[in-house]
Structures are given as structure tokens and as C-alpha cells.
């Protein structure tokens, strides 16, 4: 699958957080998240492994009760079932890959 970039197609799943599924295959799905300053992603878990990369901004990322300060260029991998949350300290852009594919994120 190949997909060209576009500024359209974003959904607003939570206040101050926009997301767009970029591309997906049989085993992985890639999403762009745009978090506004002070956006909060509440603590949650899911069975999918989640690998992330911070493009811009600054986040506090909490994985299994350990909190990290993420700046552009930082990345993380969250095991399936692990509790995690995030707080945007500035406007931020994150790319994340989920495996297996998150059916709820399919366009």
C-alpha cells in the first residue's frame, strides 16, 4: 500500500487530540497524532504493541508507572497490555505503529 500525504482526514477522538491513520497492512498500522498543548491521553491499555516517535513538541509519556520526558527524536515501544498515558507539554506531533492492526483505527 502506498498513500500520498494530505492535510485532510483527521479525526478528533479526544479534546485537543487529532489522529489520522496513515497506512496499514496485514500486521501493522501507522497513525499520526497531533496533540495540542495540555492535551491529556488518559491511562489505558490495549492488546496491541505500540511503537512511537516524537516528530515535534514535548510530551510526558508514562508507561507502567514510569514517566519519561520525550523531546523530538525520542521513541518508545509499549508492550501489549501495558498501562500508558501521555500529556502534551507543548503542541506535539507523534507517529505511532500498532501491531497487530487496530481494527478501531481503520479508515
C-alpha positions in Angstrom: 0.0 0.0 0.0 1.2 3.5 -0.8 -0.6 6.6 0.3 0.3 10.3 -0.5 0.3 12.8 2.3 -2.7 15.1 2.9 -3.9 17.6 5.4 -7.4 16.1 5.4 -8.8 13.0 7.1 -8.1 13.8 10.8 -10.5 12.6 13.5 -10.9 14.2 16.9 -11.1 11.2 19.3 -10.4 13.3 22.4 -10.4 17.0 23.1 -7.1 18.6 21.9 -6.0 15.3 20.2 -6.4 14.7 16.4 -5.4 11.5 14.7 -5.2 10.1 11.2 -4.4 6.6 10.1 -1.6 7.0 7.5 -1.2 3.5 6.2 -1.8 -0.1 7.2 -1.0 -3.7 6.2 -1.8 -7.2 7.3 0.2 -6.9 10.6 0.8 -3.1 11.3 -1.0 0.2 11.3 0.7 3.6 11.4 -1.1 6.7 12.8 -0.2 10.4 13.2 -1.4 12.1 16.3 -1.5 15.8 16.8 -1.7 16.9 20.4 -2.4 20.5 21.4 -0.6 22.0 24.3 -2.0 20.5 27.6 -3.7 17.6 25.8 -4.1 14.6 28.1 -4.3 11.0 27.0 -5.7 9.1 30.0 -4.1 5.9 31.3 -5.3 2.9 29.3 -4.1 -0.4 27.9 -4.8 -2.5 24.8 -3.5 -5.8 23.4 -1.5 -4.1 20.6 2.2 -3.4 20.8 2.7 0.3 20.2 5.9 1.9 18.9 6.1 5.7 18.8 8.4 8.5 17.6 8.1 12.2 18.6 8.3 14.4 15.5 7.9 17.7 17.3 6.9 19.2 20.6 7.4 17.9 24.1 5.5 15.1 25.9 5.4 13.3 29.2 4.9 9.7 28.4 4.1 7.3 31.2 4.5 3.5 30.7 3.7 1.1 33.6 4.0 4.0 36.1 7.4 5.2 34.8 7.3 8.7 33.4 9.6 9.9 30.6 10.1 13.4 29.1 10.0 13.0 25.4 11.6 15.6 23.0 11.8 15.4 19.2 13.7 12.4 18.1 12.8 10.3 21.1 11.0 7.0 20.6 9.3 4.3 22.7 7.8 0.8 22.5 4.9 -0.2 24.7 4.1 -3.9 25.1 0.6 -5.0 24.6 -1.4 -4.9 27.8 0.9 -2.3 29.5 -0.9 0.7 31.0 0.2 4.0 29.5 -0.7 7.7 29.2 0.6 10.9 27.8 0.5 14.6 28.5 1.4 17.3 25.9 3.7 20.0 27.3 3.5 21.9 24.0 1.8 21.3 20.7 3.2 18.0 19.5 3.2 15.6 16.6 3.7 11.8 17.1 3.9 8.9 14.7 2.9 5.5 16.2 2.8 2.0 14.8 0.5 -0.7 16.2 0.7 -4.4 15.9 -1.5 -6.2 15.3 -3.6 -3.8 13.3 -6.1 -1.9 15.4 -9.4 -2.5 13.8 -10.9 0.6 15.5 -8.3 2.8 13.7 -9.0 1.5 10.2 -10.4 4.3 8.0 
